[in-house]
Amino acid sequence: MKKFRACVVGVGFIGAVHVEQLRRLGNVEVVAIADPAGAEEKAAALCVPKAYSDYREMIDTEKPDTVHICVPNNLHYEVAMYAMERGISPICEKPFSKTLEEARALVAYAKEHKIVTGFNFNCRYYPQAMQMRKMVEKGDVGDIFSVHGGYLQDWLFLDTDYSWRLEPEQSGASRAFADIGSHWTDLAETVIGSKAVEVFADFETFHKTRKKPLKPIATYSGMALRPEDYQEVPIETEDYCTVLFKFANGAHGCCNIHQAFAGRKNQMLLDVAGSKCSLHWDSEDSNELWIGHRERFNERAPKDPSILYPETGAIISYPGGHVEGFPDTFKQNFKCIYKAIEEGNTEGGEFANFEDGLREMLVCEAVVRSAKEGRWVKIDEI
Ligand SMILES: NC(=O)c1ccc[n+]([C@@H]2O[C@H](COP(=O)([O-])OP(=O)(O)OC[C@H]3O[C@@H](n4cnc5c(N)ncnc54)[C@H](O)[C@@H]3O)[C@@H](O)[C@H]2O)c1
């Protein structure tokens, strides 16, 4: 098995998850991280040997095999391009890029130079999501009537909640849909094995203005903002959206995406109705899959590799009864991406690559246009 040297660019919330989960693969050493904010302390906390404030210097000095891109969305393009121009495989966080043009340029470059890429649609690697995908693939669910569900969070519930994700210059034209609706749509498409072809979206911004802190957020922990501590800024992107979908296989879909839903921290819901049975999965109870029947008792399948399909068992690390969740999805996704890099497989597989990133951007573009124009919009093909 090839030994890889990896670098991680951007070590906030998700960069740290990448570092930790890469270590579980055994054949990947995280040799350095880059972050303009506190790189030395972050590297020390994660026991990474080297820290850089500039990702270019890190890549040129370390010459790694892979670069993990965990920076705000507007920087994904430049880091991915910088890595690919040096023949290095990039593994990029979602959303893919800030604009469709950037997304197209990244895919074209990777294709022309035969670079294996990875994209972190990690939710594909929840065992019960994989089991749903396999059940649909093997015909257990029958013809797909519909898929519905949503992605609910509450971290933007208050008008004092603030982050770079609220600023379109860093985040892009869509916020809630691009950030978490992208995960839902990708999972719905991969589970039912069919692409969305048309969308109708309704957007709402509940907090038309928010209180942007004038000092680093951490400064405020445990104390209320005073008027002199913040600036009231207008908010241009959606807190909420509902999207109706039509899929290529004739199925219909609907999702609610919400970042101001009190009490729901990070809940993804996926319901599939088929002609043989229906399925329900909730990421906040991710180790269980509900299977609904009309003419016999319903079932609850636990995350147990000895009784699920072998393809599902292949992405499970521990026996039944030993809970696996969010971090494990990163491990399993990275395992598949690194195998593809080792094999030089640019065609992709069950994991997502840059083409899936471009696809995500095309869906997002259609969703934003539909919300603006109040009508059904067709999704462009890659
Ligand atoms: N797949 C998932 O489940 C998931 C979850 C969370 C975030 N994300 C994605 O990961 C990305 C990062 O999100 P986050 O929540 O970790 O944000 P964050 O704000 O917690 O971290 C971003 C980090 O990037 C650093 N950074 C900024 N500019 C940089 C530069 N030029 N070079 C190097 N580092 C730089 C910041 O200092 C910060 O440490 C986003 O694109 C986000 O959508 C994905």
The ligand as a MOL file (V3000), in Angstrom:
LIG
                    3D

  0  0  0     0  0            999 V3000
M  V30 BEGIN CTAB
M  V30 COUNTS 44 48 0 0 0
M  V30 BEGIN ATOM
M  V30 1 N -18.3250 18.3040 4.7230 0
M  V30 2 C -18.8050 18.8640 5.8190 0
M  V30 3 O -19.5770 18.2600 6.5390 0
M  V30 4 C -18.3780 20.2700 6.1830 0
M  V30 5 C -18.6440 20.7480 7.4740 0
M  V30 6 C -18.1950 22.0330 7.8030 0
M  V30 7 C -17.5440 22.8090 6.8550 0
M  V30 8 N -17.3490 22.3400 5.6020 0 CHG=1
M  V30 9 C -16.6780 23.1910 4.5870 0
M  V30 10 O -15.3090 23.3590 4.9730 0
M  V30 11 C -14.8640 24.6750 4.6480 0
M  V30 12 C -14.3370 25.3310 5.9420 0
M  V30 13 O -15.4020 25.4400 6.8580 0
M  V30 14 P -15.1510 25.5260 8.4530 0
M  V30 15 O -16.4590 25.3310 9.0910 0
M  V30 16 O -14.0250 24.6480 8.8490 0 CHG=-1
M  V30 17 O -14.7340 27.0530 8.5820 0
M  V30 18 P -13.8570 27.7090 9.7290 0
M  V30 19 O -14.1140 29.1710 9.6400 0
M  V30 20 O -14.0710 27.0050 11.0300 0
M  V30 21 O -12.3500 27.4030 9.2620 0
M  V30 22 C -11.7640 27.9740 8.1230 0
M  V30 23 C -10.2660 28.0730 8.3700 0
M  V30 24 O -9.6210 28.5220 7.1670 0
M  V30 25 C -8.6000 29.4240 7.5570 0
M  V30 26 N -8.1960 30.2400 6.4190 0
M  V30 27 C -8.7630 31.3760 5.9430 0
M  V30 28 N -8.0570 31.8310 4.8950 0
M  V30 29 C -7.0220 30.9660 4.7000 0
M  V30 30 C -5.9410 30.9010 3.7730 0
M  V30 31 N -5.7720 31.8220 2.8210 0
M  V30 32 N -5.0700 29.8690 3.8720 0
M  V30 33 C -5.2200 28.9150 4.8200 0
M  V30 34 N -6.2200 28.9310 5.7400 0
M  V30 35 C -7.1090 29.9540 5.6710 0
M  V30 36 C -9.2190 30.2070 8.6980 0
M  V30 37 O -8.2300 30.8880 9.4590 0
M  V30 38 C -9.9090 29.0980 9.4760 0
M  V30 39 O -9.0500 28.5000 10.4200 0
M  V30 40 C -16.0580 25.3920 4.0380 0
M  V30 41 O -15.9640 25.3440 2.6360 0
M  V30 42 C -17.2500 24.5920 4.5120 0
M  V30 43 O -18.3730 24.6570 3.6550 0
M  V30 44 C -17.7430 21.0870 5.2560 0
M  V30 END ATOM
M  V30 BEGIN BOND
M  V30 1 1 1 2
M  V30 2 2 2 3
M  V30 3 1 2 4
M  V30 4 1 4 5
M  V30 5 2 4 44
M  V30 6 2 5 6
M  V30 7 1 6 7
M  V30 8 2 7 8
M  V30 9 1 8 9
M  V30 10 1 8 44
M  V30 11 1 9 10
M  V30 12 1 9 42
M  V30 13 1 10 11
M  V30 14 1 11 12
M  V30 15 1 11 40
M  V30 16 1 12 13
M  V30 17 1 13 14
M  V30 18 2 14 15
M  V30 19 1 14 16
M  V30 20 1 14 17
M  V30 21 1 17 18
M  V30 22 2 18 19
M  V30 23 1 18 20
M  V30 24 1 18 21
M  V30 25 1 21 22
M  V30 26 1 22 23
M  V30 27 1 23 24
M  V30 28 1 23 38
M  V30 29 1 24 25
M  V30 30 1 25 26
M  V30 31 1 25 36
M  V30 32 1 26 27
M  V30 33 1 26 35
M  V30 34 2 27 28
M  V30 35 1 28 29
M  V30 36 1 29 30
M  V30 37 2 29 35
M  V30 38 1 30 31
M  V30 39 2 30 32
M  V30 40 1 32 33
M  V30 41 2 33 34
M  V30 42 1 34 35
M  V30 43 1 36 37
M  V30 44 1 36 38
M  V30 45 1 38 39
M  V30 46 1 40 41
M  V30 47 1 40 42
M  V30 48 1 42 43
M  V30 END BOND
M  V30 END CTAB
M  END
